[in-house]
């Protein structure tokens, strides 16, 4: 059996199957910050034809100089987003606000800054019982020192944004544990420990059950890991197929 129900879905299936209620397992999550900016060099000009809703530029910051602890930012235009989302942020009547935002929108960009994450005792998942079944409780409380370090890294990146002609308006922190990237609940390890996987994705203590999604990653990089997940799933699937053929 190969489990790939998403990191949280797979974790819930495994914990429920093994009746591991009230047992903590790790969780990692890309802490991220939104930085809306005005690209002042093109104020007053319409959207370019090549301006689309996908990421148009990537910035990498290497604060330690070892190429292992990176901070990553991606630039998005505001072309595909609706202007009414911004009206509530402006202390003016809606008619005037709408006219203003129509003029500013072609010059608005949003940087999304993402940070790496590693397992920590303060961040974990627990499967809890309830009368109708169970639910996965997630606790995510990053250390204050880590948050201070991340804010410092973001300030460095905002200085680079200004050099590119993007003037930051504010920093928006959506909250802890709200990224779309989750991992590390059933981490791959060479040590034979419960609720871990071996290097080929086999869940320890179960036999031929393999995990092929983000739950096996012991570390979450700042950069989006879609290709990493696909490559790892392909590696594990190839191994399983080879085993069946033998």
N, C-alpha and C positions, 0 to 999 in steps of 0.2 A: 504494500500500500504506500502511495506517495501522497503526503498531505501538502497542499499549497493553497490554503484558504485565506491567505493574507496573514500577516504576523499575529494579529489579535484573534482572528478566527481560528487559526491553527492552535494557538495557545489554549483557547477555551475548549476545543475538542480534546486535546491531550489531557488537560487537567481533569476534565469531566470523566473521560474514559478511565483514567487511573484513580478516580475518586480522591484527587489531591486538593481537597477543599482547605481554605485558610492557610495555604502554603504559598509563600512569596516566591515569585520568579522575577528576574530583572526586566527592565524595559529601557530602551533608548529612544530618543526622539530629537529630531532636528529643531533646536530652538531657532526661531527666525524673527526678523523684524522687517516691517514695510517702511520704506522711506519715499514718500511722494515728493517729486521735484518739479520745478519749472525749468525747462531747457530754454534759457533766455536768448540764445543766439537766433532762434527761429520764431520769436514772439511775433504774432500777427500774420503768420503764414499758414496756409491750409495744410492738411495732412498730405504727406508724400504717398505716392502709389505703393512704395515698398514698405510702408509702415503697416504692420499687422499686429495681431494680438499675441503672437508667440514671442519668446525671449529673443531679443535682438543683440544683446551684448552680454558677455560674462566677464566678471572681475574676480581675480583670485588674489588673496592676501596671505602671505606666509610670515606670520609674526615671529616664529621661532627660527626661521631660516633653514629648517631641516626637511622641508617638503612633506612633512607628515601631519602637521597640525594646521590645516588650512581653514580660511574663512572664504566663503564664496558668495558672490552677489550676481544677480541677473536683472537686466533692464527690460521693462515692458512698457509699451505705449498705452495710452488710455483710450485708444480708438474704439475698441469693442465693448467698453464698459458704459453703463448708462449714466447720464449726467445727474439724474435725480438723486443718486447716491451721495453726491457732493453738496447738494443744496442745503442739507441740514447742518453742514459745517460752516455756513456763511451767515453772518448776523445781518442779513439784508432781506428785504421782501423777495419772494420767490421770482417775480417777474424780472427784477434787476439782476438777481443772482443767476438766473438761467441765461440772460443775455451775456453776462460776464463769463460764465463757464463755457459758453459756445465759442467765445473768442480765445479762452485760455486752453481749452482741451487739446488742440493740436500741439501745444507746447508742453503738455503734462506727461511725465513719465513716472514710473514706479520702480524703484529698486527693491528687490527682495534679497535680504542678507540672511544666509544660513550658516549655522555653526555645527561643528562636529559634536558627537556625544558618545560617552562611554558609560558602562554600568556603574551605578552608585547605590549604596545602601538606602538612600532616601527616595529612590525611584523604583517602583515595583508594581507588579500585577498580582492580584489575589482572586481566586474563584470563591465566591460567597454563595451560600445556600439561601433560598427564600421559599416561601410557601408554594409558589407556582413553578419553581425550578431553581435556576441559579443565575448569577450575573457576574461579569468580570469587573472587579473594582480596580481602578488605576490610580495610583498615588505618584505624583511627580512634583518634587520640591527641590529644584537645583540649589546648590550651595550659594549663599550671598557672594562669596569671593569669586565664584565662577561667573555669576551675572555681572559683577563689576568688571571682570576681565573682558567679557564679551562686549559690554558697552564701550570700553576703551578701544577695542578692535573696530567697532562700528564707527567710532569718531574718525579713526584713520581712514576708513573707506569713504566716509562722507567728504573728507578733504579731497580725496581723489575724484569724487563726483563733481565737486566744484571746478576742478581743473578741466573736466570734460564739458563744462558749461551747464551742468545740472545743479540748480540751487535747491538744497533740501528745505522743505517747508516744515516738516516735523518727523518724528520717529513714532511708529505705531507698533506696539508690542501686543500681539493678539492673546497672550497668556501662555501658561506652561502646559506642555503636553498636547498642543492642538495642531501639531504639524501633520501632514499627510504621510510622513515617513515614520514607521515604527519598526523596531527590531530587538533582537537579543534575548527574547524570552526563553528560548531553548538553545543556548549558544553552542556552537561547535567547540569542542575541547578535546585535547589529548588525554585529559584526566577522566577516569571512569567515575563520574558523578551522576546522581539521579537528575532527571529533567535537563539533561544535556544531550547533544548529538555528537557522534564521532565525525572525523574529517570528511567522510563521504555522505553525511546527512542522516545516518541511521540513528533512530531514537534509542537511547540506551535502556536496556532492560525489557524491550518489547519484542525483539526479533526483527522481522522484515517490515518495519514501518520506517519510512524515510520522510524527512521534512525538507521541502524544496522552496521555501519562501524566506522572507526577511527574518523570521524567528531564529534562524541559525546563525545570523551575523552577530559576532561578539562586539562589534564596533560599528558606529554609524558615521560615515564621512559627511562633510558639509555639502558636497556635491550630490545632486540627485542620483540615486543608485539604480535606476531602471535597468540599464545595461548590465550592471553587476548582478542584479537578481536574475535576469534572463540567462546570463552565462553560467551562474551557479546552478540554476534549475536544469539547464541543459547538461551540465557535468553530472549531476546526481541522476537525472533520467537516463543518461547514457550508461552509467554504471549499473543501474537497475536492469536495463534492457540486456546488457551483456551478461548479467548474472542469470537472468531468465533463459537466455539462449544456451547457457552452459548446463 
